[in-house]
Amino acid sequence: MDAAELRAMQAPIKDRYKTDAQAAMITLKARGTLDDTNIACKVETGRALAVAGLHPATGGSGMELCSGDMLLEALVACAGVTLKAVATALDIPLKSGAVSAEGDLDFRGTLGVAKDAPVGFAQIRLRFDVETDAPQEKLDQLLKLTERYCVVYQTIKSGPPVDVQMKRA
């Protein structure tokens, strides 16, 4: 897909959202069910069932997916798609590219071993390795716009309010 095809595909969508802001408000959903026998949660991905469990650093077997890994994978997926879309829109040719994310966790926090240890990532590093002949100023613009428009990155960075409830089934 080139820039013209991307613009043509998105133009009617953008026009609709400009005239009807409510049409742009969409609720995405995720659902999981607790495993009956293991410490695990079965997450419906729309394509397959993903079974998340404890990380080996907290006593897990390593057979199930780790939700921390899944968070980083969601960041990589979103950042990669956003980078590709922005590069396409700006006509920045990419011969190849890779996206990676890594995050530092102190598992004492989630295990309740040390009250001063945070629960969650202390730091996340997102990296893009691209092969391109584009000048550095274009790459700087590409990175800036990728950060600006990546939903997962902005969500992690901004930390929106999260409403948590528990109800009896």
C-alpha positions as CSV (number, residue, x, y, z in Angstrom):
1,M,0.0,0.0,0.0
2,D,1.3,3.5,-0.8
3,A,0.4,6.9,0.7
4,A,-2.3,7.6,-1.9
5,E,-4.0,4.2,-1.2
6,L,-3.9,4.8,2.5
7,R,-5.3,8.3,2.2
8,A,-8.1,7.0,-0.1
9,M,-8.9,4.3,2.4
10,Q,-9.0,6.5,5.4
11,A,-10.5,9.7,3.9
12,P,-14.2,8.6,4.3
13,I,-13.5,7.4,7.8
14,K,-11.9,10.7,8.7
15,D,-14.7,12.7,7.1
16,R,-17.3,10.8,9.1
17,Y,-15.4,11.4,12.4
18,K,-15.0,15.1,11.6
19,T,-18.8,15.5,11.2
20,D,-19.8,13.0,13.8
21,A,-17.4,12.8,16.8
22,Q,-19.5,10.2,18.5
23,A,-18.9,7.8,15.6
24,A,-15.2,7.8,16.5
25,M,-15.9,6.6,20.1
26,I,-15.6,2.8,20.0
27,T,-15.4,0.5,23.0
28,L,-12.9,-2.2,22.5
29,K,-13.4,-5.3,24.8
30,A,-11.4,-8.1,26.1
31,R,-12.7,-11.1,28.0
32,G,-11.2,-14.0,29.9
33,T,-12.4,-16.8,32.1
34,L,-10.6,-18.2,35.1
35,D,-9.2,-21.7,34.7
36,D,-11.0,-24.3,36.9
37,T,-7.9,-26.1,38.0
38,N,-4.8,-24.0,37.4
39,I,-3.7,-20.5,38.4
40,A,-4.5,-19.2,34.9
41,C,-6.9,-17.1,32.9
42,K,-8.1,-18.0,29.4
43,V,-8.2,-14.9,27.3
44,E,-10.4,-14.8,24.1
45,T,-8.3,-13.1,21.5
46,G,-10.7,-13.2,18.6
47,R,-8.4,-15.6,16.8
48,A,-7.5,-18.2,19.4
49,L,-7.6,-18.7,23.1
50,A,-4.6,-17.4,25.0
51,V,-3.9,-18.9,28.4
52,A,-2.1,-16.6,30.8
53,G,-0.5,-17.8,34.0
54,L,2.1,-17.0,36.5
55,H,5.6,-16.0,35.3
56,P,8.3,-18.5,36.4
57,A,9.7,-15.7,38.7
58,T,6.5,-15.9,40.7
59,G,6.2,-19.7,40.7
60,G,4.7,-20.4,37.3
61,S,5.6,-23.2,35.0
62,G,6.4,-21.1,32.0
63,M,3.9,-23.1,30.0
64,E,1.3,-20.3,30.0
65,L,1.7,-16.8,28.6
66,C,2.9,-14.1,31.0
67,S,0.7,-11.0,31.1
68,G,3.7,-8.8,31.4
69,D,5.0,-10.3,28.1
70,M,1.6,-9.8,26.6
71,L,1.7,-6.1,27.5
72,L,5.0,-5.7,25.8
73,E,3.8,-7.7,22.8
74,A,0.8,-5.4,22.5
75,L,3.1,-2.4,22.6
76,V,5.3,-3.9,19.9
77,A,2.3,-4.7,17.7
78,C,0.7,-1.3,18.1
79,A,4.0,0.6,17.6
80,G,4.9,-1.5,14.6
81,V,1.6,-1.0,12.9
82,T,1.7,2.7,13.7
83,L,5.2,3.1,12.4
84,K,4.3,1.4,9.2
85,A,1.2,3.5,8.7
86,V,3.1,6.7,9.4
87,A,5.9,5.7,7.1
88,T,3.4,4.9,4.4
89,A,1.6,8.2,4.8
90,L,4.8,10.2,4.7
91,D,6.3,8.3,1.8
92,I,9.2,7.2,3.9
93,P,10.5,4.0,2.2
94,L,11.4,1.2,4.7
95,K,13.4,-1.7,3.3
96,S,12.9,-3.6,6.5
97,G,12.2,-3.0,10.1
98,A,11.9,-4.6,13.5
99,V,10.3,-3.5,16.8
100,S,11.3,-4.6,20.2
101,A,10.3,-3.8,23.8
102,E,11.7,-4.8,27.0
103,G,10.7,-3.9,30.6
104,D,12.2,-4.2,34.0
105,L,10.1,-5.8,36.8
106,D,11.0,-6.3,40.4
107,F,9.0,-9.4,41.3
108,R,9.3,-8.7,45.0
109,G,6.4,-6.2,44.5
110,T,3.9,-8.5,42.9
111,L,4.8,-11.2,45.5
112,G,4.4,-8.9,48.4
113,V,7.9,-9.5,49.6
114,A,9.0,-5.9,49.9
115,K,6.5,-3.1,50.4
116,D,8.8,-0.6,48.8
117,A,9.1,-2.6,45.6
118,P,6.7,-1.4,42.9
119,V,4.2,-3.6,41.4
120,G,4.5,-3.3,37.6
121,F,7.2,-2.2,35.2
122,A,9.7,0.2,36.6
123,Q,10.9,1.0,33.0
124,I,10.0,0.0,29.5
125,R,12.3,0.5,26.5
126,L,10.8,0.5,23.0
127,R,13.2,0.2,20.0
128,F,12.8,0.5,16.3
129,D,15.5,-0.9,13.9
130,V,14.8,0.3,10.4
131,E,16.6,-0.1,7.1
132,T,16.0,2.9,5.0
133,D,17.7,5.5,2.9
134,A,15.5,8.3,4.4
135,P,17.4,11.3,5.9
136,Q,17.6,11.6,9.7
137,E,15.1,14.4,9.9
138,K,12.5,12.2,8.2
139,L,13.3,9.4,10.7
140,D,13.0,11.9,13.6
141,Q,9.5,12.9,12.3
142,L,8.6,9.2,11.9
143,L,9.5,8.5,15.5
144,K,7.7,11.6,16.8
145,L,4.5,10.7,14.9
146,T,4.7,7.0,15.8
147,E,4.9,8.0,19.5
148,R,2.0,10.5,19.0
149,Y,-0.4,8.0,17.3
150,C,0.4,4.7,19.0
151,V,-2.6,3.9,21.2
152,V,-0.8,1.4,23.4
153,Y,2.3,3.7,23.9
154,Q,0.1,6.7,24.7
155,T,-2.0,4.6,27.1
156,I,1.0,3.4,29.0
157,K,2.6,6.8,29.0
158,S,-0.4,8.7,30.1
159,G,-2.0,6.2,32.5
160,P,-5.7,6.8,32.0
161,P,-8.1,6.3,34.9
162,V,-9.1,2.6,35.3
163,D,-12.5,1.7,36.9
164,V,-12.3,-1.6,38.7
165,Q,-15.4,-3.4,40.0
166,M,-16.2,-6.9,41.4
167,K,-19.7,-8.4,41.2
168,R,-21.1,-11.7,42.1
169,A,-21.9,-13.9,39.1
